[in-house]
Amino acid sequence: MLGRIPAARQEIIDRIAARARRAGRRGLPVAPDRFARSFYNGVSELDLVQRSDVDLAGAALSLLAMGHTRRPGRPIVRVFNPDPARDGFGSSHTVIAVITDDMPFLVDSIGIVCTQDKLAIHLIAHPVFAVLRDRRGRLTDLSLDDARPGARPESWQFIEIDRETAPARLAAL
């Protein structure tokens, strides 16, 4: 069971989850509202309140789609400037999205890279999910709290940094 979170955060997450439920596709391995609730559980309400529910729901659903298929040992990394038509959400920042096997110091390592490149971090969501995948690496279930037998820990990171527009700079990141 997920730990108790402040009422103000819960209220915001409830709105994001409702938006994700309305916007999400049917037939996903994880209900969009359940994913959004788990994804933002550890993010401060001070960060969440600065963004629209539409964009936060879209960001969560974008990451869920990104993580639909992944083989163990093979990280998925995407650095991009969100476009609502393409990505389902917008942001004035550049996004670093990472899905990988969980291991120590992942968030710290990305933070160091950003600091070395003089990029400010504006938002971090980095839940570690207990993930079940089929033999082809397709997501079948994930949980923040109750791991099923055979589930493996995966780090799902969504980090907003200063906006970068140069394609070479985005590729370098």
C-alpha positions as CSV (number, residue, x, y, z in Angstrom):
1,M,0.0,0.0,0.0
2,L,1.3,3.5,-0.9
3,G,2.3,5.7,2.0
4,R,0.2,8.6,3.2
5,I,0.8,11.8,1.3
6,P,-0.3,15.4,2.2
7,A,-3.9,16.2,1.4
8,A,-2.9,19.0,-1.0
9,R,-0.7,16.7,-3.0
10,Q,-3.5,14.0,-3.0
11,E,-6.0,16.5,-4.4
12,I,-3.7,17.5,-7.3
13,I,-2.9,13.9,-8.0
14,D,-6.6,13.0,-8.0
15,R,-7.2,15.7,-10.7
16,I,-4.2,14.4,-12.8
17,A,-5.4,10.8,-12.5
18,A,-8.9,11.8,-13.6
19,R,-7.4,13.7,-16.6
20,A,-5.2,10.7,-17.5
21,R,-8.2,8.3,-17.3
22,R,-10.1,10.5,-19.8
23,A,-7.1,10.9,-22.1
24,G,-5.7,7.4,-21.9
25,R,-6.1,4.7,-24.4
26,R,-8.1,1.6,-23.6
27,G,-6.3,-1.7,-23.4
28,L,-3.1,-0.4,-21.7
29,P,-1.5,-3.0,-19.4
30,V,-1.8,-0.5,-16.6
31,A,-4.9,1.8,-16.1
32,P,-3.8,5.4,-17.0
33,D,-5.2,6.8,-13.7
34,R,-3.5,4.2,-11.6
35,F,-0.2,4.9,-13.4
36,A,-0.5,8.7,-12.9
37,R,-1.3,8.2,-9.2
38,S,1.8,6.0,-8.8
39,F,4.0,8.1,-11.0
40,Y,3.4,11.4,-9.1
41,N,3.1,9.9,-5.6
42,G,6.5,11.2,-4.6
43,V,6.5,14.6,-6.3
44,S,6.0,17.6,-4.2
45,E,2.7,19.5,-4.5
46,L,4.8,22.6,-4.8
47,D,6.1,21.3,-8.1
48,L,2.8,19.8,-9.3
49,V,0.8,23.0,-8.7
50,Q,3.1,24.9,-11.1
51,R,2.0,22.8,-14.1
52,S,-1.4,22.1,-15.7
53,D,-3.2,18.8,-15.0
54,V,-3.5,18.3,-18.7
55,D,0.3,18.5,-19.2
56,L,1.1,16.4,-16.1
57,A,-1.4,13.7,-17.2
58,G,0.0,13.8,-20.8
59,A,3.6,13.5,-19.5
60,A,2.8,10.5,-17.4
61,L,1.0,8.8,-20.4
62,S,3.9,9.7,-22.7
63,L,6.3,7.9,-20.3
64,L,3.9,4.9,-20.0
65,A,3.9,4.6,-23.8
66,M,7.7,5.0,-23.9
67,G,8.1,2.1,-21.4
68,H,5.6,-0.2,-23.1
69,T,8.4,-2.4,-24.4
70,R,11.9,-2.7,-22.9
71,R,14.3,-5.5,-22.6
72,P,16.2,-5.9,-19.3
73,G,19.6,-4.4,-19.4
74,R,18.6,-2.0,-22.2
75,P,17.8,1.5,-21.1
76,I,15.4,3.7,-23.0
77,V,16.5,7.4,-23.0
78,R,14.8,10.3,-24.7
79,V,15.8,14.0,-24.6
80,F,13.2,16.2,-26.2
81,N,11.2,19.4,-26.3
82,P,7.6,18.3,-25.8
83,D,5.0,19.2,-28.4
84,P,1.4,18.7,-27.5
85,A,0.4,17.4,-30.9
86,R,3.2,14.8,-31.0
87,D,3.7,14.0,-27.3
88,G,0.4,14.7,-25.7
89,F,1.7,17.4,-23.4
90,G,3.6,20.7,-23.5
91,S,6.4,22.2,-21.4
92,S,8.5,25.2,-21.5
93,H,11.4,23.0,-20.6
94,T,13.4,20.2,-22.2
95,V,12.6,16.7,-20.9
96,I,15.0,13.9,-20.1
97,A,13.1,10.7,-19.9
98,V,14.8,7.5,-18.8
99,I,13.5,4.0,-18.1
100,T,16.0,1.4,-17.0
101,D,16.8,-1.3,-14.6
102,D,17.0,0.2,-11.1
103,M,20.5,0.7,-9.7
104,P,22.1,3.1,-7.2
105,F,22.8,6.7,-8.1
106,L,20.8,7.0,-11.3
107,V,19.1,10.3,-10.4
108,D,22.4,11.6,-8.9
109,S,24.2,10.8,-12.2
110,I,21.8,12.7,-14.3
111,G,21.9,15.6,-11.9
112,I,25.7,15.7,-12.2
113,V,25.5,15.7,-16.0
114,C,23.0,18.6,-15.8
115,T,25.2,20.5,-13.3
116,Q,28.3,20.1,-15.5
117,D,26.4,21.4,-18.5
118,K,25.0,24.3,-16.4
119,L,21.4,23.2,-16.8
120,A,18.9,23.9,-14.0
121,I,16.6,21.0,-13.1
122,H,13.0,22.2,-12.7
123,L,11.1,19.0,-12.0
124,I,12.0,15.4,-11.2
125,A,9.7,12.5,-11.0
126,H,11.6,9.2,-10.4
127,P,9.5,6.4,-9.1
128,V,11.0,2.9,-8.9
129,F,8.4,0.5,-10.1
130,A,8.1,-3.3,-9.6
131,V,7.6,-4.3,-13.2
132,L,6.4,-7.4,-14.9
133,R,7.2,-7.9,-18.6
134,D,6.6,-10.7,-21.0
135,R,9.3,-12.6,-22.9
136,R,9.3,-9.9,-25.6
137,G,9.8,-7.1,-23.0
138,R,6.2,-5.9,-23.2
139,L,4.9,-4.3,-20.0
140,T,2.2,-6.5,-18.4
141,D,2.0,-4.8,-15.0
142,L,3.7,-2.4,-12.7
143,S,3.3,-1.4,-9.1
144,L,4.8,1.1,-6.7
145,D,3.8,-0.8,-3.7
146,D,2.8,-4.4,-4.0
147,A,5.3,-6.3,-6.2
148,R,4.1,-9.5,-7.8
149,P,6.3,-12.6,-7.9
150,G,8.8,-12.2,-10.8
151,A,8.6,-8.4,-10.8
152,R,11.9,-6.5,-11.4
153,P,12.7,-3.0,-10.1
154,E,12.8,-0.4,-12.9
155,S,13.6,3.3,-12.5
156,W,11.3,5.6,-14.5
157,Q,12.7,9.1,-14.6
158,F,11.1,12.3,-15.9
159,I,13.3,15.3,-15.5
160,E,12.6,18.8,-16.8
161,I,15.7,21.0,-17.4
162,D,16.4,24.4,-19.0
163,R,15.1,24.5,-22.5
164,E,17.6,23.5,-25.1
165,T,16.8,24.0,-28.8
166,A,20.0,23.1,-30.6
167,P,19.6,19.6,-32.1
168,A,23.3,18.9,-31.5
169,R,23.0,19.9,-27.9
170,L,19.9,17.7,-27.4
171,A,21.7,14.8,-29.0
172,A,24.8,15.3,-26.8
173,L,22.6,15.3,-23.7
